[in-house]
């Protein structure tokens, strides 16, 4: 039990819950980032969205399968295109 400066019990702090982003929100953010930087990498997207490269890979596949984006060119030097 911790006591505050006045000798009374200090109030318990409740951890702030950050709302989880829904897959739709993440995908919308990915599309916006691609619009502003077509040469963005999965690693950069993961960093910008505070996510893992594997989850970004999943969302990019979903967006590609749904015809929202496509990748043109070679893997390392290509670019993303929003359709």
Secondary structure as UniProt FT lines:
FT   TURN            5..6
FT   HELIX           23..36
FT   TURN            38..39
FT   HELIX           42..48
FT   TURN            49..50
FT   HELIX           53..65
FT   TURN            66..67
FT   STRAND          69..72
FT   TURN            75..77
FT   STRAND          79..82
//
